Amino acid sequence: MNYKKISRRDLQWTQIVLEALIEAKLHPDKIINIQVGSPKSAEAVEQAIIALIADGNVEALRLNIELHTLN
């Protein structure tokens, strides 16, 4: 089998997204914001959220990405 190599950065963002998902499950009335500092990080977080939604985690719909760049 061929497995896609996952970077350390992607694993870290996945952990952050999973922690946000737990927060969303604990507080069903809140939108949970995930703050990122680069478009590349925002893309990694977005992919993780999309995977969670595709897997049936409806709480992931309440995860919001906030992009903060220094430009």
Secondary structure, DSSP 8 states (H G I E B T S, - for coil): -------HHHHHHHHHHHHHHHHHHH-TT--EEEEESSHHHHHHHHHHHHHHHHTT-GGGGGEEEEE----
